[in-house]
Amino acid sequence: MVTAQSVKELKDLTGCGMMDCKNALQETGGDIDKAVKFLREKGLSKAAKKAGRIAAEGLVSCMIDESKKIGVIVEINSETDFAAKSDKFREFVTLIAKTIIDNDVKDVEALKEIKASGTNEKVADVLTEKIATIGENIQIRRFAKLTGDGLFSYVHNDGGTGFGTHATLVKLTASDYGDDVKECAKGVLLHITAMAPEFISSDAVPKDAVDAERETQLNIINKENEAKPKPQNVVEKILEGRMKKYFEETCLMTQSFVKDPDVTVEKYLTNVSKDVKIVEFVRFEKGEGIAKKEENFADEVASMMNG
């Protein structure tokens, strides 16, 4: 007899999806050991082992539902670029983006516990199945959601597919969203993707980030000053100059516009329309911040000898 407890036990043993575990138990008359063997022969129980491997490749993508006024940006990682280019992987990315749009979820862990859009399976179970069928560790790394009018997105290196290595989602406000504003949004998206600003303006920079940067720059100035100390007022002037440069480099509005370095992004917006304002933006870069495992040949041979 197949019970919810036996399905859970098999899932914990193999890392397979709930539906796969239920089917395996039905096929084997509820025998756990036979069900494990059944899943192994199907190639599904390998998923649990694959889940420990580093996934630093993958794709980023955006999806905007204009009727719901919701935009989503998502990063899903795989072990190799080859797997990320497969139709199965891209279908999974699309499914996850759609599921985020269709549900009020705050983070990846909450996302895994809800049913994937158009299915009766939890996202976690669909993920496990994809790990097994694609043959690599796959991780839903992060997502962000923006809501309201004026949502625009751009995916870089996508070849027209909507999946790429960099993606940006932006929300802007304007009195109307005509061709000029759409072209403006495109320019801003390209700029954010290329220049990776951290904040919209200096007002949006958190105080602790400002304090940390000020302390770092002051330490650098003091080190430079060791041989020939400068007066305190000169040190203060140098510090303020470097903080100004910090804001110019990290804040969207004060960056030089990528398509016309003679103007700032703020000036570019004003030239299009005085009422166009950037409200929010999110930029994802595939694999950003993930430490990739590096092994030399000697280590590889040693690991084989110990295996």
Backbone as CSV, one residue per row, in Angstrom:
resi,resn,N_x,N_y,N_z,CA_x,CA_y,CA_z,C_x,C_y,C_z
1,MET,0.843,-1.199,0.000,0.000,0.000,0.000,0.882,1.256,0.000
2,VAL,0.535,2.229,-0.840,1.299,3.468,-0.928,0.684,4.506,0.004
3,THR,1.497,5.009,0.939,1.030,6.032,1.877,1.841,7.307,1.683
4,ALA,1.319,8.391,2.221,2.031,9.673,2.142,3.384,9.577,2.838
5,GLN,3.449,8.808,3.939,4.685,8.630,4.677,5.726,7.882,3.853
6,SER,5.288,6.831,3.140,6.239,6.058,2.334,6.744,6.872,1.145
7,VAL,5.866,7.706,0.596,6.283,8.584,-0.510,7.343,9.567,-0.017
8,LYS,7.105,10.148,1.173,8.073,11.095,1.747,9.396,10.399,2.048
9,GLU,9.330,9.178,2.578,10.546,8.433,2.906,11.374,8.165,1.655
10,LEU,10.702,7.777,0.575,11.402,7.522,-0.685,11.979,8.804,-1.257
11,LYS,11.237,9.891,-1.114,11.724,11.195,-1.590,12.993,11.600,-0.844
12,ASP,13.008,11.394,0.484,14.187,11.735,1.287,15.384,10.868,0.926
13,LEU,15.128,9.614,0.583,16.207,8.686,0.225,16.828,8.993,-1.134
14,THR,15.996,9.423,-2.073,16.460,9.545,-3.463,16.575,10.969,-3.977
15,GLY,15.860,11.904,-3.327,15.861,13.278,-3.823,14.973,13.467,-5.034
16,CYS,14.150,12.468,-5.346,13.273,12.549,-6.507,11.975,13.292,-6.168
17,GLY,11.226,13.653,-7.210,9.967,14.352,-7.040,8.901,13.455,-6.428
18,MET,7.916,14.086,-5.784,6.852,13.341,-5.111,6.091,12.423,-6.070
19,MET,5.775,12.937,-7.262,5.027,12.135,-8.223,5.839,10.944,-8.704
20,ASP,7.157,11.153,-8.914,8.021,10.041,-9.323,8.081,8.971,-8.233
21,CYS,8.165,9.423,-6.977,8.222,8.483,-5.849,6.907,7.710,-5.720
22,LYS,5.802,8.417,-5.874,4.500,7.761,-5.790,4.347,6.712,-6.894
23,ASN,4.736,7.078,-8.116,4.643,6.140,-9.238,5.530,4.915,-9.027
24,ALA,6.743,5.171,-8.482,7.688,4.069,-8.244,7.126,3.092,-7.214
25,LEU,6.520,3.622,-6.179,5.937,2.767,-5.140,4.738,1.987,-5.673
26,GLN,3.967,2.621,-6.518,2.831,1.917,-7.127,3.310,0.779,-8.026
27,GLU,4.413,1.040,-8.738,4.969,0.029,-9.649,5.581,-1.149,-8.902
28,THR,6.014,-0.912,-7.669,6.723,-1.949,-6.905,5.920,-2.448,-5.705
29,GLY,4.628,-2.174,-5.699,3.763,-2.672,-4.627,4.061,-2.086,-3.275
30,GLY,4.614,-0.882,-3.237,4.878,-0.208,-1.966,6.191,-0.581,-1.307
31,ASP,7.017,-1.416,-1.977,8.304,-1.850,-1.421,9.346,-0.738,-1.627
32,ILE,9.830,-0.169,-0.525,10.769,0.953,-0.586,12.051,0.581,-1.334
33,ASP,12.655,-0.581,-0.964,13.919,-0.984,-1.597,13.770,-1.175,-3.097
34,LYS,12.673,-1.829,-3.489,12.433,-2.042,-4.919,12.165,-0.715,-5.628
35,ALA,11.494,0.198,-4.905,11.199,1.513,-5.491,12.486,2.312,-5.717
36,VAL,13.447,2.214,-4.775,14.748,2.871,-4.942,15.446,2.329,-6.189
37,LYS,15.430,1.005,-6.334,16.045,0.367,-7.497,15.345,0.809,-8.784
38,PHE,14.012,0.867,-8.721,13.208,1.286,-9.874,13.609,2.696,-10.321
39,LEU,13.751,3.606,-9.340,14.128,4.985,-9.657,15.555,5.083,-10.179
40,ARG,16.446,4.267,-9.624,17.831,4.254,-10.099,17.897,3.795,-11.541
41,GLU,17.132,2.757,-11.855,17.115,2.235,-13.218,16.527,3.254,-14.195
42,LYS,15.628,4.084,-13.685,15.049,5.148,-14.512,15.990,6.356,-14.623
43,GLY,17.044,6.330,-13.799,17.995,7.439,-13.817,17.570,8.638,-13.007
44,LEU,16.501,8.499,-12.214,15.981,9.645,-11.472,16.654,9.863,-10.127
45,SER,17.093,8.801,-9.472,17.653,8.963,-8.125,19.038,9.599,-8.144
46,LYS,19.593,9.833,-9.317,20.879,10.519,-9.401,20.745,11.996,-9.051
47,ALA,19.526,12.495,-9.065,19.310,13.921,-8.859,19.870,14.420,-7.535
48,ALA,19.730,13.615,-6.480,20.195,14.042,-5.153,21.704,14.254,-5.129
49,LYS,22.453,13.370,-5.798,23.912,13.519,-5.837,24.315,14.748,-6.646
50,LYS,23.587,14.988,-7.731,23.924,16.120,-8.595,23.690,17.451,-7.899
51,ALA,22.781,17.460,-6.942,22.417,18.712,-6.279,23.553,19.315,-5.463
52,GLY,24.628,18.558,-5.210,25.752,19.090,-4.444,26.813,19.755,-5.293
53,ARG,26.704,19.648,-6.614,27.734,20.184,-7.486,27.512,21.669,-7.752
54,ILE,28.613,22.388,-8.035,28.542,23.836,-8.207,27.861,24.185,-9.528
55,ALA,26.877,25.069,-9.449,26.160,25.543,-10.635,26.416,27.038,-10.778
56,ALA,27.306,27.391,-11.711,27.652,28.802,-11.905,27.315,29.297,-13.300
57,GLU,26.861,28.387,-14.152,26.399,28.789,-15.485,24.896,29.005,-15.421
58,GLY,24.200,28.940,-16.538,22.756,29.103,-16.518,22.291,30.289,-17.320
59,LEU,21.144,30.840,-16.924,20.519,31.923,-17.679,19.846,32.925,-16.750
60,VAL,19.733,34.147,-17.249,18.860,35.133,-16.617,17.787,35.490,-17.639
61,SER,16.622,35.858,-17.147,15.518,36.165,-18.056,14.533,37.113,-17.377
62,CYS,13.729,37.779,-18.195,12.678,38.657,-17.686,11.345,38.264,-18.306
63,MET,10.284,38.515,-17.575,8.928,38.312,-18.089,8.037,39.415,-17.538
64,ILE,7.282,40.056,-18.419,6.355,41.107,-17.992,4.946,40.713,-18.417
65,ASP,4.032,40.715,-17.453,2.615,40.472,-17.728,1.921,41.827,-17.646
66,GLU,1.635,42.411,-18.799,1.068,43.756,-18.827,-0.335,43.809,-18.238
67,SER,-1.104,42.730,-18.386,-2.463,42.721,-17.839,-2.452,42.731,-16.315
68,LYS,-1.480,42.037,-15.732,-1.363,42.001,-14.273,-0.473,43.115,-13.727
69,LYS,0.213,43.811,-14.655,1.151,44.872,-14.277,2.228,44.335,-13.333
70,ILE,2.792,43.211,-13.734,3.856,42.573,-12.947,5.023,42.239,-13.876
71,GLY,6.219,42.564,-13.418,7.435,42.195,-14.137,8.326,41.360,-13.241
72,VAL,8.950,40.334,-13.819,9.810,39.440,-13.049,11.162,39.292,-13.736
73,ILE,12.210,39.268,-12.945,13.552,38.951,-13.421,14.046,37.772,-12.600
74,VAL,14.634,36.781,-13.263,15.018,35.550,-12.574,16.373,35.053,-13.057
75,GLU,17.122,34.441,-12.142,18.372,33.755,-12.504,18.269,32.305,-12.060
76,ILE,18.503,31.398,-13.006,18.540,29.968,-12.712,19.858,29.426,-13.234
77,ASN,20.561,28.705,-12.372,21.914,28.249,-12.703,21.985,26.762,-13.024
78,SER,22.944,26.438,-13.879,23.274,25.057,-14.225,24.783,24.908,-14.103
79,GLU,25.271,23.689,-14.292,26.717,23.466,-14.204,27.442,23.883,-15.476
80,THR,26.785,23.703,-16.620,27.438,24.004,-17.900,26.566,24.897,-18.765
81,ASP,27.237,25.632,-19.646,26.545,26.476,-20.605,25.747,25.621,-21.591
82,PHE,26.252,24.432,-21.867,25.582,23.512,-22.795,24.175,23.170,-22.305
83,ALA,24.059,22.843,-21.017,22.751,22.499,-20.453,21.809,23.696,-20.488
84,ALA,22.361,24.890,-20.231,21.537,26.104,-20.199,20.920,26.422,-21.563
85,LYS,21.555,25.930,-22.621,21.042,26.201,-23.965,19.966,25.212,-24.405
86,SER,19.722,24.192,-23.601,18.747,23.171,-23.981,17.318,23.699,-23.841
87,ASP,16.415,23.168,-24.659,15.011,23.578,-24.599,14.403,23.264,-23.236
88,LYS,14.788,22.118,-22.645,14.231,21.723,-21.346,14.581,22.734,-20.260
89,PHE,15.821,23.218,-20.296,16.257,24.194,-19.290,15.502,25.507,-19.488
90,ARG,15.383,25.950,-20.722,14.704,27.216,-21.003,13.212,27.144,-20.679
91,GLU,12.613,25.988,-20.939,11.206,25.789,-20.571,11.038,25.912,-19.051
92,PHE,12.023,25.406,-18.304,11.972,25.479,-16.841,12.089,26.929,-16.372
93,VAL,12.995,27.695,-16.994,13.149,29.115,-16.648,11.832,29.859,-16.879
94,THR,11.201,29.594,-18.019,9.918,30.229,-18.338,8.842,29.842,-17.332
95,LEU,8.806,28.566,-16.964,7.827,28.079,-15.985,8.006,28.778,-14.645
96,ILE,9.243,28.940,-14.212,9.511,29.594,-12.925,9.092,31.056,-12.958
97,ALA,9.427,31.753,-14.037,9.035,33.162,-14.159,7.519,33.302,-14.132
98,LYS,6.829,32.415,-14.841,5.357,32.447,-14.888,4.782,32.159,-13.498
99,THR,5.384,31.220,-12.786,4.902,30.863,-11.449,5.063,32.034,-10.481
100,ILE,6.149,32.762,-10.607,6.379,33.934,-9.741,5.337,35.009,-10.034
101,ILE,5.028,35.217,-11.312,4.017,36.205,-11.691,2.647,35.810,-11.144
102,ASP,2.347,34.522,-11.190,1.019,34.034,-10.800,0.813,33.919,-9.291
103,ASN,1.893,34.039,-8.512,1.789,33.838,-7.058,2.508,34.938,-6.289
104,ASP,2.042,35.170,-5.081,2.667,36.160,-4.207,3.733,35.454,-3.365
105,VAL,4.940,35.383,-3.892,6.032,34.705,-3.183,7.159,35.700,-2.910
106,LYS,7.769,35.565,-1.735,8.770,36.539,-1.304,10.200,36.098,-1.586
107,ASP,10.450,34.776,-1.567,11.819,34.308,-1.764,11.817,32.927,-2.399
108,VAL,13.014,32.426,-2.679,13.162,31.154,-3.403,12.601,29.985,-2.595
109,GLU,12.827,29.977,-1.282,12.346,28.871,-0.457,10.818,28.801,-0.459
110,ALA,10.173,29.956,-0.403,8.704,29.988,-0.466,8.226,29.543,-1.845
111,LEU,8.953,29.952,-2.862,8.618,29.574,-4.240,8.624,28.057,-4.414
112,LYS,9.596,27.401,-3.826,9.739,25.944,-3.985,8.553,25.170,-3.402
113,GLU,7.851,25.787,-2.476,6.762,25.094,-1.788,5.397,25.260,-2.447
114,ILE,5.324,26.062,-3.495,4.035,26.239,-4.155,3.983,25.437,-5.454
115,LYS,2.782,25.258,-5.972,2.622,24.498,-7.214,3.068,25.338,-8.404
116,ALA,3.860,24.721,-9.275,4.285,25.397,-10.493,3.063,25.654,-11.369
117,SER,3.018,26.810,-12.009,1.860,27.193,-12.821,1.519,26.126,-13.857
118,GLY,0.224,25.770,-13.884,-0.242,24.802,-14.869,0.069,23.358,-14.536
119,THR,0.555,23.093,-13.311,0.886,21.724,-12.899,0.280,21.431,-11.530
120,ASN,0.380,20.170,-11.129,-0.040,19.779,-9.778,1.157,19.469,-8.893
121,GLU,2.339,19.838,-9.356,3.566,19.555,-8.613,4.154,20.813,-7.996
122,LYS,4.762,20.639,-6.828,5.496,21.742,-6.220,6.708,22.085,-7.086
123,VAL,7.106,23.339,-7.021,8.288,23.780,-7.765,9.499,22.942,-7.369
124,ALA,9.634,22.605,-6.083,10.771,21.802,-5.614,10.818,20.454,-6.314
125,ASP,9.655,19.847,-6.534,9.601,18.545,-7.187,9.914,18.654,-8.678
126,VAL,9.408,19.708,-9.303,9.718,19.934,-10.721,11.221,20.159,-10.878
127,LEU,11.812,20.905,-9.939,13.254,21.159,-9.959,14.043,19.858,-9.874
128,THR,13.636,18.980,-8.955,14.319,17.692,-8.795,14.238,16.870,-10.076
129,GLU,13.091,16.894,-10.699,12.919,16.154,-11.953,13.812,16.714,-13.051
130,LYS,13.954,18.042,-13.097,14.810,18.665,-14.110,16.275,18.308,-13.879
131,ILE,16.688,18.252,-12.608,18.063,17.854,-12.290,18.332,16.451,-12.830
132,ALA,17.332,15.579,-12.661,17.483,14.194,-13.111,17.479,14.087,-14.632
133,THR,16.555,14.767,-15.287,16.418,14.607,-16.735,17.490,15.364,-17.524
134,ILE,17.887,16.541,-17.025,18.933,17.311,-17.717,20.308,16.753,-17.393
135,GLY,20.449,16.199,-16.183,21.708,15.556,-15.825,22.721,16.464,-15.158
136,GLU,22.266,17.607,-14.650,23.170,18.535,-13.966,22.474,19.119,-12.745
137,ASN,23.284,19.649,-11.835,22.713,20.405,-10.727,22.109,21.681,-11.289
138,ILE,20.905,21.989,-10.860,20.205,23.210,-11.274,19.741,23.922,-10.005
139,GLN,19.953,25.212,-9.962,19.563,25.997,-8.790,18.739,27.204,-9.208
140,ILE,17.573,27.379,-8.557,16.837,28.638,-8.701,17.526,29.599,-7.742
141,ARG,18.335,30.470,-8.280,19.201,31.275,-7.421,18.503,32.492,-6.813
142,ARG,17.801,33.257,-7.656,17.207,34.503,-7.154,16.163,35.019,-8.147
143,PHE,15.309,35.880,-7.648,14.343,36.560,-8.509,13.943,37.868,-7.856
144,ALA,13.385,38.751,-8.652,12.836,40.009,-8.142,11.594,40.335,-8.945
145,LYS,10.693,41.064,-8.310,9.419,41.395,-8.941,9.155,42.894,-8.797
146,LEU,8.762,43.541,-9.894,8.326,44.932,-9.866,6.870,44.983,-10.325
147,THR,6.112,45.906,-9.776,4.689,45.987,-10.119,4.292,47.410,-10.505
148,GLY,3.214,47.502,-11.286,2.684,48.801,-11.677,2.841,49.087,-13.156
149,ASP,2.581,50.335,-13.537,2.751,50.765,-14.931,4.217,51.077,-15.205
150,GLY,4.556,51.191,-16.481,5.902,51.622,-16.863,6.983,50.595,-16.631
151,LEU,6.663,49.319,-16.848,7.661,48.256,-16.683,8.305,47.927,-18.029
152,PHE,9.642,47.872,-18.042,10.378,47.561,-19.264,11.536,46.626,-18.909
153,SER,11.937,45.808,-19.879,13.030,44.859,-19.606,13.950,44.715,-20.802
154,TYR,15.152,44.232,-20.518,16.141,43.964,-21.565,16.977,42.762,-21.143
155,VAL,17.197,41.850,-22.080,18.052,40.690,-21.836,19.197,40.722,-22.846
156,HIS,20.409,40.694,-22.333,21.600,40.790,-23.183,22.122,39.411,-23.567
157,ASN,22.665,39.328,-24.781,23.257,38.071,-25.265,22.203,36.989,-25.437
158,ASP,20.986,37.386,-25.801,19.907,36.406,-25.862,19.638,35.871,-27.264
159,GLY,20.192,36.545,-28.278,19.974,36.085,-29.646,18.509,36.041,-30.013
160,GLY,17.720,36.920,-29.404,16.294,36.958,-29.702,15.471,35.919,-28.961
161,THR,16.082,35.201,-28.018,15.370,34.121,-27.318,14.697,34.595,-26.034
162,GLY,15.184,35.696,-25.456,14.663,36.143,-24.164,15.420,35.564,-22.987
163,PHE,16.468,34.781,-23.269,17.322,34.203,-22.227,18.750,34.642,-22.512
164,GLY,19.477,35.096,-21.485,20.824,35.579,-21.744,21.730,35.548,-20.533
165,THR,22.810,36.349,-20.607,23.820,36.395,-19.544,23.606,37.567,-18.586
166,HIS,22.952,38.608,-19.075,22.648,39.791,-18.261,21.198,40.189,-18.535
167,ALA,20.533,40.694,-17.510,19.159,41.154,-17.702,18.874,42.319,-16.759
168,THR,18.013,43.216,-17.227,17.622,44.376,-16.416,16.122,44.585,-16.524
169,LEU,15.518,44.838,-15.379,14.095,45.160,-15.292,13.983,46.543,-14.662
170,VAL,13.215,47.422,-15.306,13.116,48.791,-14.792,11.665,49.241,-14.745
171,LYS,11.382,50.086,-13.754,10.066,50.720,-13.644,10.270,52.224,-13.717
172,LEU,9.554,52.855,-14.654,9.640,54.307,-14.736,8.238,54.906,-14.810
173,THR,8.136,56.166,-14.463,6.852,56.857,-14.552,6.963,57.968,-15.585
174,ALA,5.848,58.232,-16.253,5.776,59.300,-17.249,4.305,59.657,-17.451
175,SER,4.053,60.833,-18.023,2.668,61.245,-18.261,2.021,60.373,-19.329
176,ASP,2.836,59.857,-20.246,2.348,58.869,-21.217,3.520,57.965,-21.578
177,TYR,3.194,56.828,-22.182,4.240,55.858,-22.526,4.304,55.680,-24.038
178,GLY,4.480,56.813,-24.711,4.588,56.821,-26.163,5.943,56.350,-26.647
179,ASP,6.189,56.501,-27.936,7.417,55.995,-28.552,8.672,56.625,-27.962
180,ASP,8.598,57.935,-27.652,9.768,58.616,-27.077,10.158,58.012,-25.736
181,VAL,9.156,57.761,-24.912,9.413,57.193,-23.583,9.901,55.748,-23.713
182,LYS,9.325,54.994,-24.635,9.771,53.614,-24.856,11.222,53.574,-25.318
183,GLU,11.585,54.504,-26.189,12.969,54.586,-26.659,13.893,54.997,-25.525
184,CYS,13.412,55.890,-24.675,14.162,56.319,-23.495,14.393,55.142,-22.554
185,ALA,13.336,54.352,-22.328,13.445,53.175,-21.459,14.478,52.204,-22.004
186,LYS,14.484,52.035,-23.317,15.455,51.138,-23.952,16.881,51.619,-23.691
187,GLY,17.079,52.938,-23.822,18.407,53.503,-23.570,18.845,53.302,-22.129
188,VAL,17.927,53.514,-21.193,18.227,53.342,-19.765,18.549,51.878,-19.458
189,LEU,17.763,50.971,-20.035,17.997,49.529,-19.830,19.380,49.124,-20.314
190,LEU,19.746,49.594,-21.501,21.073,49.277,-22.055,22.171,49.843,-21.150
191,HIS,21.947,51.056,-20.665,22.936,51.697,-19.791,23.119,50.917,-18.493
192,ILE,22.012,50.578,-17.836,22.096,49.850,-16.563,22.788,48.501,-16.766
193,THR,22.424,47.820,-17.844,23.019,46.510,-18.127,24.523,46.637,-18.329
194,ALA,24.943,47.675,-19.044,26.372,47.854,-19.343,27.171,48.392,-18.166
195,MET,26.610,49.356,-17.421,27.385,50.090,-16.420,27.145,49.641,-14.980
196,ALA,26.136,48.812,-14.748,25.879,48.209,-13.438,25.853,49.202,-12.276
197,PRO,25.018,50.240,-12.349,24.889,51.133,-11.183,24.289,50.377,-10.011
198,GLU,24.587,50.837,-8.807,24.058,50.182,-7.615,22.810,50.866,-7.070
199,PHE,22.721,52.185,-7.308,21.612,52.961,-6.753,21.079,53.927,-7.805
200,ILE,19.873,54.430,-7.592,19.313,55.397,-8.545,20.007,56.744,-8.397
201,SER,20.126,57.223,-7.161,20.759,58.520,-6.909,21.490,58.478,-5.575
202,SER,22.236,59.538,-5.275,23.000,59.587,-4.020,22.084,59.523,-2.806
203,ASP,20.867,60.039,-2.954,19.897,59.997,-1.848,19.503,58.572,-1.487
204,ALA,19.638,57.658,-2.449,19.212,56.273,-2.231,20.317,55.397,-1.650
205,VAL,21.533,55.922,-1.534,22.638,55.136,-0.991,22.468,55.015,0.520
206,PRO,22.434,53.800,1.067,22.279,53.630,2.514,23.412,54.295,3.289
207,LYS,23.092,54.815,4.452,24.085,55.530,5.272,25.279,54.644,5.606
208,ASP,25.036,53.352,5.901,26.164,52.491,6.261,27.107,52.277,5.083
209,ALA,26.574,52.280,3.856,27.420,52.153,2.667,28.268,53.410,2.480
210,VAL,27.655,54.570,2.713,28.388,55.836,2.608,29.488,55.904,3.664
211,ASP,29.145,55.540,4.896,30.117,55.571,5.998,31.281,54.621,5.732
212,ALA,30.974,53.439,5.206,32.017,52.446,4.920,32.959,52.944,3.825
213,GLU,32.390,53.562,2.792,33.208,54.084,1.688,34.067,55.253,2.163
214,ARG,33.470,56.096,2.983,34.219,57.249,3.517,35.410,56.772,4.367
215,GLU,35.171,55.750,5.185,36.244,55.207,6.030,37.345,54.573,5.170
216,THR,36.946,53.844,4.142,37.917,53.207,3.244,38.778,54.255,2.554
217,GLN,38.131,55.285,2.015,38.874,56.325,1.300,39.795,57.106,2.235
218,LEU,39.328,57.334,3.455,40.156,58.053,4.432,41.395,57.235,4.786
219,ASN,41.244,55.932,4.941,42.388,55.051,5.221,43.388,55.076,4.077
220,ILE,42.874,55.085,2.845,43.745,55.139,1.665,44.516,56.458,1.631
221,ILE,43.799,57.556,1.896,44.439,58.890,1.901,45.509,58.959,2.985
222,ASN,45.203,58.425,4.176,46.173,58.453,5.280,47.432,57.647,4.954
223,LYS,47.235,56.542,4.238,48.377,55.726,3.830,49.233,56.476,2.814
224,GLU,48.542,57.135,1.874,49.253,57.932,0.863,49.992,59.099,1.511
225,ASN,49.501,59.531,2.668,50.025,60.706,3.367,51.188,60.417,4.301
226,GLU,51.472,59.131,4.514,52.460,58.739,5.531,53.829,59.378,5.304
227,ALA,54.277,59.386,4.072,55.620,59.918,3.780,55.666,61.431,3.953
228,LYS,54.623,62.091,3.466,54.595,63.557,3.532,53.182,64.013,3.914
229,PRO,52.882,64.072,5.205,51.530,64.404,5.674,51.024,65.752,5.157
230,LYS,49.742,65.755,4.778,49.092,66.989,4.315,48.242,67.548,5.454
231,PRO,47.956,68.851,5.421,47.093,69.455,6.445,45.701,68.825,6.421
232,GLN,45.010,68.853,7.551,43.696,68.217,7.680,42.682,68.765,6.688
233,ASN,42.729,70.080,6.453,41.768,70.668,5.513,41.985,70.150,4.086
234,VAL,43.237,69.870,3.740,43.553,69.319,2.418,43.057,67.868,2.337
235,VAL,43.257,67.129,3.424,42.776,65.736,3.494,41.260,65.697,3.311
236,GLU,40.561,66.611,3.983,39.097,66.674,3.876,38.655,66.963,2.444
237,LYS,39.407,67.884,1.780,39.061,68.235,0.404,39.255,67.048,-0.525
238,ILE,40.354,66.296,-0.336,40.614,65.105,-1.146,39.521,64.066,-0.908
239,LEU,39.150,63.897,0.366,38.115,62.919,0.725,36.783,63.258,0.058
240,GLU,36.403,64.532,0.106,35.129,64.928,-0.504,35.150,64.702,-2.011
241,GLY,36.301,64.945,-2.639,36.451,64.722,-4.079,36.276,63.251,-4.428
242,ARG,36.841,62.394,-3.595,36.730,60.953,-3.857,35.326,60.431,-3.581
243,MET,34.646,61.006,-2.596,33.267,60.610,-2.328,32.348,61.049,-3.468
244,LYS,32.638,62.220,-4.034,31.861,62.688,-5.187,32.024,61.722,-6.353
245,LYS,33.255,61.272,-6.563,33.516,60.311,-7.634,32.799,58.985,-7.362
246,TYR,32.766,58.574,-6.093,32.078,57.340,-5.706,30.600,57.413,-6.085
247,PHE,29.961,58.532,-5.766,28.538,58.694,-6.100,28.334,58.726,-7.610
248,GLU,29.237,59.413,-8.312,29.128,59.497,-9.772,29.217,58.126,-10.423
249,GLU,30.037,57.262,-9.846,30.269,55.941,-10.445,29.212,54.914,-10.060
250,THR,28.644,55.051,-8.875,27.713,54.022,-8.398,26.238,54.385,-8.549
251,CYS,25.940,55.649,-8.774,24.544,56.088,-8.866,24.140,56.322,-10.321
252,LEU,23.021,55.751,-10.691,22.544,55.790,-12.072,22.461,57.211,-12.619
253,MET,21.830,58.105,-11.886,21.566,59.446,-12.412,22.821,60.261,-12.704
254,THR,23.886,59.997,-11.961,25.109,60.797,-12.144,26.153,60.109,-13.018
255,GLN,25.855,58.896,-13.483,26.776,58.228,-14.396,26.718,58.886,-15.770
256,SER,27.844,58.846,-16.489,27.854,59.310,-17.879,27.053,58.319,-18.710
257,PHE,26.137,58.842,-19.502,25.256,57.971,-20.274,26.065,57.182,-21.297
258,VAL,25.843,55.878,-21.341,26.680,54.996,-22.149,26.634,55.330,-23.642
259,LYS,25.501,55.847,-24.125,25.381,56.158,-25.554,25.875,57.558,-25.890
260,ASP,26.019,58.399,-24.866,26.506,59.770,-25.056,27.206,60.218,-23.780
261,PRO,28.493,59.891,-23.640,29.241,60.174,-22.402,29.306,61.656,-22.019
262,ASP,28.899,62.549,-22.940,28.948,63.978,-22.629,27.803,64.410,-21.715
263,VAL,26.803,63.539,-21.563,25.682,63.870,-20.671,25.516,62.783,-19.629
264,THR,24.948,63.159,-18.488,24.625,62.165,-17.461,23.298,61.491,-17.829
265,VAL,22.992,60.405,-17.143,21.710,59.734,-17.362,20.570,60.681,-17.010
266,GLU,20.748,61.449,-15.943,19.716,62.412,-15.529,19.434,63.416,-16.641
267,LYS,20.497,63.918,-17.280,20.349,64.877,-18.370,19.691,64.217,-19.582
268,TYR,20.057,62.982,-19.834,19.448,62.235,-20.946,17.936,62.121,-20.750
269,LEU,17.510,61.800,-19.532,16.082,61.689,-19.231,15.382,63.034,-19.430
270,THR,15.994,64.095,-18.947,15.419,65.432,-19.066,15.269,65.839,-20.522
271,ASN,16.244,65.450,-21.344,16.187,65.780,-22.768,15.009,65.095,-23.465
272,VAL,14.637,63.921,-22.953,13.501,63.195,-23.531,12.191,63.807,-23.045
273,SER,12.077,63.937,-21.744,10.867,64.503,-21.143,11.150,64.818,-19.681
274,LYS,10.706,65.972,-19.232,10.990,66.386,-17.862,10.236,65.573,-16.820
275,ASP,9.194,64.835,-17.256,8.420,64.080,-16.265,8.759,62.594,-16.249
276,VAL,9.775,62.159,-17.008,10.199,60.755,-16.965,11.075,60.546,-15.733
277,LYS,10.701,59.581,-14.904,11.480,59.300,-13.688,11.695,57.798,-13.548
278,ILE,12.903,57.420,-13.157,13.208,56.020,-12.868,12.816,55.760,-11.415
279,VAL,11.913,54.814,-11.212,11.424,54.509,-9.861,12.249,53.391,-9.227
280,GLU,12.445,52.314,-9.980,13.190,51.145,-9.488,13.892,50.458,-10.651
281,PHE,14.954,49.753,-10.334,15.550,48.874,-11.338,16.197,47.687,-10.644
282,VAL,16.281,46.585,-11.379,16.973,45.384,-10.894,17.825,44.867,-12.043
283,ARG,19.081,44.577,-11.754,19.999,44.047,-12.762,20.595,42.739,-12.270
284,PHE,20.500,41.685,-13.078,21.106,40.396,-12.753,22.176,40.064,-13.790
285,GLU,23.265,39.528,-13.308,24.318,39.004,-14.185,24.513,37.532,-13.844
286,LYS,24.452,36.696,-14.848,24.554,35.253,-14.641,25.821,34.883,-13.873
287,GLY,25.660,34.103,-12.814,26.802,33.600,-12.058,27.523,34.627,-11.220
288,GLU,26.980,35.836,-11.128,27.626,36.919,-10.382,27.820,36.528,-8.921
289,GLY,29.083,36.537,-8.478,29.378,36.255,-7.082,29.470,34.789,-6.711
290,ILE,29.218,33.884,-7.669,29.329,32.455,-7.367,30.778,32.025,-7.534
291,ALA,31.324,31.413,-6.489,32.707,30.927,-6.555,32.739,29.627,-7.342
292,LYS,33.424,29.657,-8.476,33.524,28.450,-9.294,34.639,27.558,-8.765
293,LYS,34.367,26.278,-8.764,35.350,25.313,-8.273,36.490,25.195,-9.272
294,GLU,37.723,25.300,-8.790,38.886,25.172,-9.658,39.759,24.017,-9.192
295,GLU,40.087,23.126,-10.104,40.943,21.993,-9.775,42.035,21.873,-10.826
296,ASN,43.284,21.659,-10.388,44.310,21.409,-11.387,44.374,19.914,-11.674
297,PHE,45.186,19.545,-12.665,45.202,18.163,-13.116,45.663,17.214,-12.006
298,ALA,46.664,17.634,-11.220,47.181,16.790,-10.145,46.091,16.493,-9.117
299,ASP,45.325,17.534,-8.768,44.227,17.346,-7.811,43.167,16.408,-8.375
300,GLU,42.923,16.549,-9.684,41.922,15.702,-10.328,42.328,14.238,-10.271
301,VAL,43.627,13.977,-10.566,44.141,12.612,-10.528,44.071,12.067,-9.095
302,ALA,44.445,12.929,-8.124,44.420,12.516,-6.734,43.003,12.150,-6.286
303,SER,42.023,12.954,-6.739,40.649,12.666,-6.360,40.165,11.354,-6.967
304,MET,40.664,11.041,-8.166,40.312,9.771,-8.807,40.923,8.590,-8.063
305,MET,42.158,8.787,-7.571,42.850,7.726,-6.839,42.133,7.459,-5.510
306,ASN,41.571,8.538,-4.921,40.901,8.389,-3.622,39.448,7.942,-3.763
307,GLY,38.932,7.997,-5.002,37.524,7.705,-5.196,37.181,6.232,-5.094
